Amino acid sequence: SKLIQYTAKGETNLEIEQDTGLHDSCGGIIWETSFILATYLEQHLKSRIKRPLRKVKVVELGAGCGLLGLAVASMKCEVVLTD
């Protein structure tokens, strides 16, 4: 197991424990693309979240450890995580 820390939106600290013991580690690890997409969405959802007409809704398919979905949820989006 390995503990991963990520600061979402510069203020919410997320800690996720990876489980590399799962078959092929697919659902038990955080993929690098999660960090990249979380950073991208933090930058591009800011204006939408500041003046929302409706709450931003996000579905993450194949969430695994859930870093991306948790990061987006910390931006006050309505999130559903599935794996």
N, C-alpha and C positions, 0 to 999 in steps of 0.2 A: 504494500500500500504506500501511496505517496500523496502527501497533502499539497494541493495546489491553491495558491492565493491569487485573487484577482480583485482589483479595485474598479468597480463599475461606476462610470460617470464621475470618477474622481472622488467619490464620497462613500459609496457602499462597499464594504469589504466582504467578499465572498470567499469561503473556504470550502473546497470540495476534495474529498478523499477518493483517489483513484483506486480501482481494484484490478490490478494487472493479472490476477489469478483466473479471471473469466476466460472462457474459450476464445482464443485469438485476441483477447483484451478489447474487442470492438466496443462493447457497451460500457466497459469499465474505465476507459481512459478519456482524457480530454484531448481532442484533436486540435492542432495548431490553428486550423481554420476558424474554430470557435472564437479565439482571441481576435483574429482579424475581422470577422464579421461583427462581433460585438462592438469593436472600436468604430467600424464603419457606421453601424446603426446608431450608436451614441451621437455621432456627428450629424447624421442625416435625419434623425427623428427629432432633434432638438426643437426646430421651428414648428413642427407638427404638434408636438406635445405642449408647447407653450401656449398655443392658441387653438386647442382642439375643438372642432365642431362636434365630433364624436370621439369616444375613447378609441385609441389605437388598439386593434386586436391582432394577436400574433399566434400562430400555431407552429410549433417546432416538431417536425416529424423526425424520428430517429434521434431523440435528444441525448441518449446515452447518459452521461453524468449530469447533464442539464446546465452547464455553464452559460451557454448562449441564452437560453430561456430565462434563467435567473437574472442575468445582466439586463435583459430587455424588461423584465418585470420590475427591476429596480428603477426603471425610467417611467414608472406609473402606467405601463401598458397592461392590458388584459392578456394573459398568456396561458396557453394550454401546451403542456409538454407530453409527448408520446415517445415510446421507444419500441 
